[in-house]
Amino acid sequence: MIEQLGLNVPQPYEAHAVADKQVHVKRDGWIIHPSPRWPGEGIVDHLIFALKYEGVNLLVLKRAFQKTGETLLAQALTVKPGSSYLRRLAFLYEFLLNEKLPIPDSATGNYVPVLDERLQYGAGNSDHMRDLIRSKRFRIIANLPGTTRFCPLVARTQRLDAFLASNLPEKARELVSAAPQDILARAAAYLLLADSKASFEIEKERPSKARLARWGAAIGRAGRFDLSIENLIELQREVIGDARFIHIGLRTEGGFVGDRGSFNEPLPEHVSAKAEDLIDLLQGLIDYEGWSDFAEYDGVLAAAALAFGFVYIHPFEDGNGRIHRFLIHHVLAHRRYTPNGLIFPISNAILHDLLTYRTTLETWSKPLLSVIDWHPTERGNVEVRNDTADFYRFFDATPHAEFLFQCLARTIEDDLPRELRFLEMRDRFHRQATQVVDMPERTIDLLLSFLRQGNGRLSRRAIEKEFAALTTDEIGQFEDLYAELTTSG
């Protein structure tokens, strides 16, 4: 259908075809359906096939509706007014194009969700919310998580189902409730610092202590204010610090991520949204955050869509990456996914798996390069000459949601309990170490650091330099104490 209508859109991740025999195969990015599933020759037939087996692709549907106009769909629904698939298509036509089809309201048929929950995750799963999002015109439950300005969708996968069933927020709450308050406070401070450092390290920057502290304070405010374009610009100001050579505020010209050639020509790996589209796209992000929350859409799915959507839009000259990761914290804190007073070190988890992070970003940025008509400018920038705004509104956020869940699982199941265990062990080590030798707290911390580095043994360098005053017996007692505490912990 994309080829037949000449739609300038990236190809879906999976391609569906119907065989001329009774087979059903899934392999190498293809899903082959048995011959009885052949939908027919018409465009509407293939649109229905897509709803049945591929799910809703808002970008493709919008471009298809713009090409075909209202007649085909209006005629089909006149013939079969009760068809749930046609009613869903009619709803999506009016939703995406903001145009009313020349047909009366549907009078028959049960209410059906526009997103099939067997294929994609939808909003409004409670009975109360489903009543609020009913659309009477075509008897549809409008369970889309966003609006026409911004609405990435997430396909239902076994991996995401497993993450959702693991109830990571409850695991985090149990860890927090079981930890002593003083240890929890120190763990929270450490994790916040670790996330701040990692966020700059991902961008290959070495910030000053003042800049790091300022950004850490900004992360600590995540979820405590409403998103707005003005607040995003203020976040950029906090990220940049010294703005004498960087423009603070929305871009006023094109943007890209990549390198430049020997003659300063752009070599983009990703082309950002056009400058004239930024205000509308960012307002779409802001509306999405509010609507997805109100409509009870899962917080992690929403955080993935919003944060990665922001970095694809790339509204600023600099600071986009750190604000993108801040937005993950913001959504999770606002949805109370994160326990009060705690910041999950998402950036730290990303830093430990940068390859997957970059591959995840490329799942959409690479396909976009084939459909964006960009040209180099004299200043080594890019100028985009086709309409690209919808490319940033309607992307498939499935890989992004899987990656974010992976980061959260690492944080909640590994990083957080490990830090809590270490702090508890450190306190016990301090109490018992002073019974062997009375030393200042900072010296005990240094001793513990050397023992950790040496897997429980002091190095020759430590014995001969920093702790040359210790006797052999005392060194043995400290090593035994470390072994006892790490084994029991």
N, C-alpha and C positions, 0 to 999 in steps of 0.2 A: 504494500500500500504506500509506503514511504517513497519507493521508487516510482510507482505508477503516477502518484500525484506530484512528484518532483519536489518533495519537502526537503528543505535545507535544515536537517536536524541530525544529531548524532544517532548512530544505530543503537538500539537497545543492547544490553549486555548479553541477553539470550535471544537467539533467533528461533522462531517457530515455523515449522513446515508440516504439511500433511502428505503422507505417503500414498502410493497407489495400491497399498496392501495393508493387511492387518498387523501393523507393528507399532510399538511405542518405545522409543529410544531416547535417552538423554545422554549426550556425549559432545565434548569439544565445543561447548557454547551453543549447541543446537538441541532443540526438543522436537522430535519427530512424532507426529500424532498419527493414529490409524486412519485409514481412508474414510470410515463413516463420519469423521469429524470435518470433512471438507465443507466449508461454510457456503460456498457459492461464488459467483463471479463479481458481485457488486461490492462497491465500497462499504455500504452499510453492513453487508454480510461480514466483511472482514473486520469492521469495527466491533461487531457483536462477538466475533471469534476472539478478538483481543481482550474484551471484557471477561469472557469466560475463562480464558487460559493464561493470559499475560498480565492482567490487571490494568489499572488506569495509568496511562502515561499522559500527563497533562500537557506537556510540550508538544508531543505528536498530535494529540487530539485538537489542540488549539490551532495548529498549523493546518491540519486536515479540514477542520470546520471553516477556516478562512478560505481555503481553496474550493471546497464544495458548495459553500453557501447554505442557505436554509432549506432549499427545496427538497433535496434527497431525504433528509431526516424527517421533515414535516410530512412528506408523502408516506414514508414507511410507518410513521406513528398513526397516521390516519387510517391505514389498513389494519394495523395491529395495535390499537390504543392501550391494551392491557399488558403488552410485552414489558417485562421488567427491565430487559436490556435496553430496549428503545427508550424507555422512560429515564433510565440512568443517563443515556447519551443525550437526551433532550435537556436534562438538568445541567449536564456538563457544558453543553453548547451555550446555554444562557449564562451559566456561571463564568465561563471563560471569555466569551465575547461581549458580555453585558448587552445582549440583544434578545428580544423576545421572539420566539418562533410563532408563526401565524397559525397556531392551533389552540383549541380550548384546553382548559385544565383537565387532567385525567380524572375520570369518575370511577374507574374500576382498578382492581389490582391491590394486593397487599403492599404496605410500606416496605421498601427495600433499601438497604444502605448503599450509598454510591460507591464506597470501597468495600469489596468483598473481603471479609476478614480471613478467609481461607488463603488469600493471596497477598494481602497487604494489611499493615496495622492501621486501624482507624481510631478516631476520637469518639468520645461520647458513649462509653460502654455501660454506664449505669442507666437504669430505667428512667430516672429523673432527667438525665441529660439527653437521652434519646428522644424524650418527649419535647425537649426544648429545641432540638435541631431538626425536627420534622419539617419538611417542605411540602405543603399541600398541593402545589401546582402539579407536580408529577408523582406525588405520593412517594417521596424519597426521604430517607434519613441521611441528612447531610453530614456525614462523619469525616469529612476532610479536616486535617489538622490545621490548615491555614486558609489564606484568602487568595484572591486573584493576584495580589501583589507579590506573594511569596508562599509557596506551598510545595516543598520537596516531600516526596513520599518514600516509604520504607517497605520493601517486600518482606513477607513473612518467610523466615528461614529457620531451619532446625537449630542453628547456632544461636540465633536471637531468642528463640523460644526457651532454650536452655538457660541463657543468661537471665531472662525475665523470671523464670521459675526459681532461680537460685536465690532470689530475694536478698540482693546485696545490701540494700539500705538497712534491713533488719540485722544482718551480720555486723554492720558497722555500729549500729546502736547497741548491740549486745557487748561488743568490745569496749565501747565508750563507757557504758554503765558499769562494767566490771572493773574498770581501771581507777586507781586512786586519783583524786582530783589534782593533786600537785603533779603527779606523773603525766596525767592527761594534758595539763596546761603546758608542760615542757615539750611534750610530743607535738602538740599543736603548733608551738612556736618553731620547732625544728622543721616540721613538714611544710609550714608556710615559707620558711627560708629556703628549703630545698626546692620547692616549686618555683620560687622567684629566680633562684640561680639557674635552674634548668631551663626556664623560659628564655633567658638571655643566651644561655649556651646553645640552645637550638638555633638561634639566629647568629651564632659565632661571634657574640659580643662579650666583652669583659667590662661590666659596668662598675662605676665607683660604688663605694659602700653607701654613700648618700642616695645615689640613684636606685640601688638595689632595695634600700630600706623604703624609699618612696613608693616603689612599685609593689613591694610586699604589703605596705599599708593599703594600697589601692585594691589588691586582691582580697585583703581582709574585709573590705566593704562590699564584696560581691553579694548580690542578692538583697542588699539593703536600700536600693534606690530603683526608681523606674527607669527603664531604658529610654533614651531620647537621642536624637542626633547631636544635640548640644552636649550631653553627657559622654557620648562616644568621642567627640572632639576633645573634651576635657581629659578623658583617659589617654588619648594620643599625646596630649601635652605632658602628662605625667610620665608616659613611657619615654618620650624623647628627652625631656629635661632641657638641655641647651638647644634652643630652636633657631639659632641665628642663621643656620644654613639649610634648614628644612622647613618646608611650608606646613604650618599647622592648620588643619581644616581639610575639607573635602578637596580632592583633586580637581583641577580646572582644565586638565587635558587628559589624553589617553594614558594608559598604564599597562605594564607587563612585568612578568617575573621571568628572569632568564639572564643571558649574557649579552655582550655586544661583540661584534666582530672587529677585525683590525682597522676598519674604517668607521668605527662607532655605529655600525648598523645593528639594529636590534635582532637578537636571536631568541625569541620568546619560547618559553616552555609553557607559559600560561598568559592569556590575554585578559586583562581586567575589564570590568564593565565600563561603558562609555561614561564620560564625566557628566553628560546631560541626563543620564539615567540614575545617578547616585541617590539623589534625594528620594525619589520614588521607591527605589529598591531598599534603601535603609528604612524607610517608613514601613515597607512590607515586612522587614525583619522584626521591627518593633511591634507591629500588629500581630505578627505570627506568635511572638512570645506571649502576648496577652490572650489571644484566642486559643492557642493550644493548651494553655494552662486552664482557662475557663472550661474548655471542652474535654478536660480530663485525659489529654493525650500523654502517653508515657514521657516522663521527664528526661530520660537519657536519649530517647529517640528525638525529642524536641531539641535538646542541647546539641546533638550531633548535626541536625539540619541547620540550626541557627548559626552555630559557630563556623561550620565549614562553608555555609552560604556566605557568611561575612568575608571569609578569606578569599573566596572566589570573586566576590564583588571587588575586593581590594580598594576600599574607598580613599585611602590615604597614601601619601608619598612614602611614608615610613611608619612603622609601628603596627602594621596590620597583623603580623603573626602573633605578637604578644596579646593584642586585644582579642584576637580570635580565640586564644586559649583562656583568656579572662572570661569570655562569654560562656564557656563550658562551666566554670565555677559559678558564674552568675545564675544560670538557669538551674543548676543542681541545688544551689543554696536557696534560691527563691522557691523551688518546689519542695523544700525541706528533705531532699534526698541526702544532703550532707548533714550530719549531726551539728547542732549549734556549737559555735566556737571552733570548728575544725575545718581545715581546708585539705581536701584530698590532693596529693601532689601529682596531678595529672601530667604536668609538664615533665616531671621526673620519669614517669612511666613512658611518656613519648620519647624522651631522650634515650631510654634504654632500648627502644625499638624504632629508631629513626627510619630504617629502610621500609618497614611496613607503613609508617606514617606518610612518607613521601609517595609510596605506591598508592596509598589510599587517596591522597590528594590528586594523583594523576588519573584516577578512575574517571574523573570528569574533566580535568583540565586538558588532558591529551586529546580526547574526542572533540573538544571545543575548537581546537586549532584547525580542524578540517572544515568547519562551518562558519568561521569568523573571517570576514573579508578585511584583512588588515594590511596597511601599507606603512613603510618607514617614513618618518619625518626627517627634516634636515637636522633636527636637534637630537637625533638618535632615539626618538620615541616611536610610538605606533599611533596610527590613525585608523579607527574602525569605520567602515563605510556601509555596513549593513545593520539591520535591526537585531540587536543581540540581547535585549533586556530579559526576554523570556528564558534564555539559556541559564540565567542566574536565579530565576524564580522557581523553575520546575526541573530540578535534577533528581536523580535516583540516589537517595542518601543511605541506601542499604549498607554498602561497605563502610561508610563513615560511622554508622551506628554500631556495627560489629566491632570496629576498631576501638571506639570509645568504651564499649562494654568491656573489651579486653583490658584496656587501661584501668578501668575501675576495679575489675576483678583482681588485677595485680596489686592495686593499691589497698583494697579492703582485705584481701585474703593473705597478702604477703607483707607489704611495706608497713602498714599500720600496726599489725600485731608484732612484727619484728622490732619496730621502734619502741613499742610499749614494753616488750620483754627486755630489751637492752637497757632502758632507763631503770626498770625495776632491778635488774642485775647490777647496774652501776651503783645504785644506792646501797645495795647489800655489800658490794665490793668495798665501797668507801667505809661503811661502818666497821667491817671486819679487818680491813687493811690497817686502819689506825691502831688496832690491837697488836699488830705485828711491829709496825714502826709508826711513830707519830709524824705525819707529813702534812704539808699544806694541801688543800683541796686540789689546786691546779697541778700539783706534782703527782697526786694519785690519779688524776685524769690522764696525765701523760704516761704514767705507768700502765694504766689500763689500755691506752691506745697502742703502746708497744706490744702488749700481750695479745691484743686482737690482731695486729699485723702479723705477729709470729705464730698465730694459731695456738696460743697458750704458752709460748716460750719467749723469754726475753732474748733479743738478738745480741750478738757479741758487741756490736756498736753501743747498744743501750747499757750493757753491763760495764763496758770500759769507759763510757763517757757520762751520760745523764745519770746513771745509777751506780757509779763507781763506789759510792760510799756504802752500798749494801753488802752484807756478808753473803756467802754462798748459801748458808742456812736460810736467811731471810728471802733470798731470791727463790729458793725452793718452796718456801711457805706461800709466797705470792702466786707462784705457778700452780701450786696445788689448790689454792683458793679459787683461782680463775677456773680451773678444770671442774671443781666441785659446783660452782655457781652456773657455769654454762651447761653442765650435764643435767643439773636439777631443773634449770630453766627450760 
